[in-house]
Amino acid sequence: MHLDRALRDQPEHLFSALRSIQRLLEEEKFQENVGRLRLALGRGQAALEKRAQERRDVLAQLRQQPNAILLARADQMMRDLDVTAEERETVRAARVRLREEQEAAQRELDRKRMLREARREQEQRARTERERAEQRERAEKLSYLAPFLLGALKKAAREKRATTLHEIQDKTGQRELGCLTNQDRLAILEIVEKETPSDRPLWSTVLAATGSEDALRLHRELLQRLNRPTADDDAGLLAEIHTQCVQLSRQW
């Protein structure tokens, strides 16, 4: 029976099923059939009212706060044949409101994302400025210390002796010379040797002449930076250093 199907799984067809029962009642002559039809009509009207109440409840929730789940339920209920124009307008307005709220939420997300990106860019610029300032300060410090170091290296070469940065620190009073990082040591030695002709030994050879592991490693790295040839092993490097220290002493 059409009503049974509507009651079971096609509630949107309840209204048309009831209209069919009403037409049959108007035409039916046998009292027994009339009784059955009236029972069916009562069941259908109760189900139709229940369905209408469910629809009103969903629409009431939509008016308060629309969401996608409620809209999906409402869209399904809009297939009911007894839906009013007012109910359809409620669903339309809820859909518009939900779309506007979603768009507003997306705009807010975009605004926050842009703020985060702007903050990250600002922090990155600040870090870059700090790094540049530190680099400038480092370069200025090394440029200031370089003449003291060069003078001490020349003095050691004239006196035909090896020396260390710590010893030069003590003799020049420039305490920062003794606490430079390896990179700063290389950088300041590059500054010291920038006027040294490529066919002359480096003044910093007197630092390597101590023969310590750190001194030899620093000297080898400096030679590589200055694109000067160097022996592969420490014994050969020490022999080169000795020869160059003799050459330096002869320059005086």
TORRO-905167 format. One record per atom (N, C-alpha, C, CB): x, y, z. Coordinates in steps of 0.2 Angstrom, whole numbers, plus 5000, padded with zeros to 4 digits. Glycine has a CB too. Example, Ala and Ser with C-alpha at 12.3 -4.5 7.8 and 13.67 -1.06 7.14 Angstrom:
BEGIN
506649725039;506249785039;506649845039;505749785045;506449895035;506849955036;506450005039;507049975029;
This chain:
BEGIN
500449945000;500050005000;500450065000;499550005006;500250114996;500650184996;500750215003;500250234992;500350215007;500450235014;500950205018;499750235018;500950135017;501450095021;502150115019;501250025020;502250115012;502850135010;503150205012;502950135002;502650255012;502750325015;502950315022;502150365014;502550285026;502750275033;503350245035;502150235037;503550195030;504150155031;504750195030;504150095028;504850215024;505450245021;505350305016;505950195018;504750335015;504650385011;504250435014;504450365004;504450475019;503950515023;503750575018;504350545029;504150595013;504050645009;503350635005;504550665005;503250575005;502650555001;501950545005;502750484997;502050555011;501450555016;500850595014;501650575023;500950655012;500450705010;500050675004;500750775008;500450654999;500050624993;499750564994;500550614987;499950524999;499650455001;498950475004;500050415006;498950525009;498350545012;497850575007;498550595018;498050605003;497550634998;497250574994;497950684993;497650524992;497450464989;496850434993;497950424987;497050425000;496550395004;495950435005;496850385011;495950495005;495350545005;494950534999;495550615006;495250524993;494850514987;494550454987;495350524981;494850404990;494550334990;493950334995;495050284992;494050375000;493450375005;492850405002;493650415011;492950454998;492450494994;492050444989;492650554991;492450394987;492150354982;491950284984;492650344976;492150264990;492050194993;491350194995;492550184999;490950134994;490250124996;490250065001;489850104990;490650025002;490649975006;490949995013;491049905004;490449985018;490650015025;491249985028;490049995030;491449915026;492049885029;492649915026;491949805027;492649935020;493249965017;493250035019;493149965009;492750075020;492750135023;493050135030;492050165024;492950085034;493250085041;493950075040;492950025045;494250035036;494950025035;495250085032;495049965030;494950115028;495250185025;495250235030;494850205019;494750235035;494750295040;495350275045;494150295043;495450215046;496050195051;496650215047;496050115052;496750195041;497350215037;497450295037;497350185030;496850325036;496950405036;497150425043;496250435034;496950395048;497150425055;497850415056;496750385060;498050355054;498850335055;499250385051;498950265053;498950395045;499350445040;499350515043;499050445033;498850535045;498750605048;499250615054;498050625050;499250565058;499750565064;500450575062;499550505069;500550525057;501250525054;501450595051;501350465050;500950625047;501050685044;501150745049;500450705039;500850745054;500950795059;501550785063;500350785065;501750725064;502450705067;502950735062;502550635069;502950725056;503350745051;503450815051;503250715044;502850855051;502850925051;503150955057;502050945051;503050915063;503350945069;504150935069;503050905075;504350885066;505050875065;505350925061;505250805062;504950945056;505150995051;505251065055;504751005045;504751075059;504651145062;505251145067;504051145066;505451085070;506051085075;506651105072;506051015079;506751065066;507351085062;507451155060;507451035056;506851185057;506851255055;506951295061;506251265052;506751285067;506851325073;507551325074;506451305079;507951265074;508651265075;509051305070;508851195076;508751295064;509151335058;509051415059;508851315052;508551435062;508451505063;508951525069;507751525065;509051485074;509551505079;510251505077;509351455085;510451445074;511151435072;511151385066;511551415078;511251415060;511251365055;511951325054;511151395048;511851265052;512451225051;512351175045;512751185057;512851145042;512851105037;512351045038;513551085034;512451015044;512050955045;511250975045;512250925052;511151025049;510451045049;510151065042;510351105054;510551105038;510351115031;510251055027;510851165028;510651005028;510550945024;509850915026;511150895025;509750915032;509050885035;508550925032;509050875042;508550985032;508051035030;507951025022;508251105032;508451015019;508451015011;508050945010;509151005008;508150895014;507750835012;507050845014;508050775017;506850885019;506150895021;505850935017;506150915028;506250975013;505851025008;505550985002;506351075005;505650925002;505350884997;504650864999;505750814995;504450875005;503750855007;503250905003;503750875015;502750875001;502250914997;501850965001;501750864994;501850955008;501451005012;501951065015;501150975017;502551065012;502951125014;502751195012;503751115011;502751235017;502451305015;503051355012;502151335022;502751405009;503251455006;503651485012;502951505003;503351495018;503751525023;504351475026;503251535029;504151415026;504751365028;505251365022;504451295028;505151365016;505651365011;506051435012;505351365004;505751485013;506051545014;506551545020;505651605015;506351505026;506751495031;507451465029;506351455037;507351405025;507951375023;508351415019;507651305019;508051455014;508451495010;508851545014;508051535005;508551575019;508851625023;509451595027;508351665028;509251535030;509751495034;510451485030;509451435037;510251465023;510851445019;511251515017;510551415012;510951565016;511251635015;511651645021;510751685013;511351645027;511651665034;512351615035;511251655039;512251555034;512751505035;513351525030;512551435033;513151535024;513751555019;514051615021;513451565012;513651665023;514051735026;514451715032;513451785027;514251675036;514651665042;515251625040;514151615047;515151575036;515751545033;516251585030;515551485029;516051635026;516451675023;516751725028;516051715017;516351745033;516651785038;517251755042;516151815043;517051685043;517551645047;518151635043;517251575049;518151625036;518651625032;519051685031;518451595025;518751745031;519051805031;519451815037;518551865030;519151795043;519551805049;520151755050;519051785055;520051695047;520651645046;521251675042;520451585044;520951705036;521451745032;521851795035;521151765025;521451835039;521751895043;522251875048;521151935046;522051825051;522551795056;523151765053;522251745061;523051735047;523651705044;524051755041;523351665038;523751815039;524151865036;524551905042;523751925033;524251905048;524551935054;525151895056;524051945059;525051825056;525551785057;526151785052;525351705058;525951795046;526551795041;526851865042;526251795034;526451915043;526751985044;527251985050;526252035045;527051955055;527451945061;528051905060;527051915067;527951855056;528551815055;529051855051;528351745051;528851895046;529251935041;529551985046;528851965036;529152015050;529452065055;530052035059;528952105059;529951975062;530451945066;531051925062;530151885069;530851905055;531451885051;531851945049;531251855045;531552005048;531852065047;532252085053;531452125045;531952085059;532352095065;532952055066;531852095071;532851985064;533451945065;533951965060;533251875064;533751975054;534251995049;534652055051;533852005042;534252105053;534552175055;535052155061;534052225058;534852115066;535352095071;535952065069;534952055077;535852015064;536451985061;536852025058;536151925057;536552075054;536952125050;537352165055;536552165045;537052185060;537352235065;537952195069;536852255070;537752125070;538352085073;538952085068;538052025075;538752075062;539252065057;539652125056;538952045050;539352185056;539652245056;540152255062;539152305055;539852245068;540252255074;540852205074;539752235080;540752145072;541252095071;541852125066;541052025069;541552145060;542052165056;542452225058;541752185049;542152275062;542452335065;542952315070;541952385068;542752265074;543152235079;543852205076;542852185084;543752165071;544352135068;544752185065;544052085063;544452235061;544852285058;545252325063;544352335054;544952335069;545352375074;545852335077;544852395080;545752265078;546252225081;546852205076;545952165084;546752205070;547152185065;547852225065;546952195058;547952285066;548552325066;548952305072;548452395066;548652285078;549052265084;549352195082;548552265090;548952155079;549152085078;549752085073;548552045075;549652125067;550152135062;550852155065;549952175056;550752205069;551352235073;551752185077;551252295077;551352145081;551652085085;551952035081;551052065090;551652015075;551851965071;552551985068;551351945065;552552045066;553252075063;553752075068;553052145060;553552095074;554052095080;554352025081;553752125086;553851975081;554151905082;554551885077;553451865083;554351905070;554751885065;555451915065;554451905058;555551975067;556152015068;556551985073;556052085069;556251955078;556651925084;556751855083;556251935091;556551825077;556651755075;556351705080;557351745074;555751715082;555351675087;554651665085;555451705094;554351605087;553651595086;553251625092;553551515086;552651635091;552251665096;551551635095;552251745095;551051655100;550351635100;549951695101;550251585106;549351685099;548851745100;548751765107;548151725097;548851715112;548751725119;549351775121;548751665123;549951755118;550551795120;550451865117;551151765118;550251875111;550151935108;549551975112;549951935101;549051945114;548551975119;548852005125;548051925121;549351965128;549651995134;550052055133;550051935138;550452045127;550952105126;550652165123;551452075121;550052155119;549752215116;549152245121;549452195110;548952205126;548452225130;547752215127;548552295132;547752195121;547052185117;546852115119;547152185109;546452105124;546252045127;545752005122;545852055133;545452035118;544952005113;545351955108;544552055109;546051975107;546451925103;546451855105;547151955102;546451845112;546451785115;545851745115;546751785121;545251775113;544651735114;544251735107;544151765119;544551745102;544251745095;544051675093;544751775090;543451665090;543351605087;543751585081;542551605085;543751525079;544151495074;544051545067;544051425072;543351555066;543151595060;543451665061;542451595059;543451695067;543651755068;544451765067;543451785074;544751705069;545551705068;545651705061;545851645072;545351665057;545451665050;545351725047;545051605046;544751765049;544551825046;545051875047;543851845048;545351885054;545751935055;546451925052;545851945063;546651855051;547251845048;547251865040;547451775049;546651855037;546551875030;546651955030;545851855028;546451985035;546452065035;547252075036;546052095041;547552045040;548252055041;548752045035;548552015047;548551995031;548951975026;548752005019;548951895025;548252045019;547952075013;548452115009;547352115014;548952145012;549452175009;550152135007;549652245012;550152075010;550652035009;550752005002;550651975014;551252014998;551351994991;551251914991;552052014988;551051894985;550951824985;551551784984;550551804978;552151814983;552751784982;553151784989;553151804977;552851814994;553251825001;552851785006;553151905003;553251755011;552951715016;552451765020;553451685021;551951725023;551451765027;551751775034;550851715028;551551835037;551851855043;551551805049;551551925045;550951785047;550651735052;550951665052;549951725050;551551655048;551851595049;552151585056;552451595043;552351645059;552651635066;552151615071;552951705068;551551615069;551051585074;551051505073;550351605072;551051485066;551151415065;551751385067;551051405057;552251425068;552951395070;552951365077;553451455069;552451375081;552451345087;552351265086;551851365091;552051245080;551951175079;551451135082;552551135080;550951175086;550451145089;549951125084;550051195094;549551075086;548951045081;548551105079;548550995085;548251145084;547851205082;548151255078;547551235089;548851265079;549151315075;549251295068;549851335078;549451225067;549551205060;548851195057;549851135061;548351175060;547651175057;547451245054;547151145061;547551295059;547351365057;547751385051;547451415063;548451375051;548851395046;548651365039;549551375047;548451295039;548251265033;547651295030;548151185035;547151305035;546551335033;546651405030;546051345039;547051445033;547251515030;547551505023;547751545035;548051465022;548351455016;547851435010;548851395016;547351395012;546751375008;546351435006;546351315011;546251475011;545851535009;546151585005;545651575016;546851585006;547251635002;547451604995;547851655005;547251544994;547451504988;548151494987;547151544981;548451484993;549251464992;549351394993;549551504998;549851364990;549951294990;550151274997;550551274985;550051214999;550251185006;550451115005;549751205011;550851095009;551051025010;550450975012;551651005014;550450915010;549850875012;549950845019;549850815007;550550835022;550650815028;550950865033;551050745028;550850855039;551150905044;551850915044;550950885051;552250855043;552950855042;553150905037;553250785042;552850895031;553050945025;552851015027;552650915019;552251025030;552051085032;552551125036;551351085035;552751085041;553251115046;553851135043;553351065052;554051095038;554651115034;554551175030;554851055029;553951185027;553851245024;553851305029;553151245020;553551295034;553451355039;554151375042;553051325045;554651325043;555351345045;555651385040;555751275046;555551365033;555951395028;555651465027;555851365021;554951475028;554651545027;554851585033;553951535027;554951555039;555151595045;555851625044;555151555052;556251585041;556951605039;556951665034;557451555037;556451655030;556451715025;556151775028;555951695019;555651765032;555451825036;555951865040;554851805041;556351825043;556851855047;557351895043;557251805052;557451875037;557951905032;557651975030;558151865027;557051985031;556752045028;556952105032;555952035027;557152095038;557352155042;558052175042;557152135050;
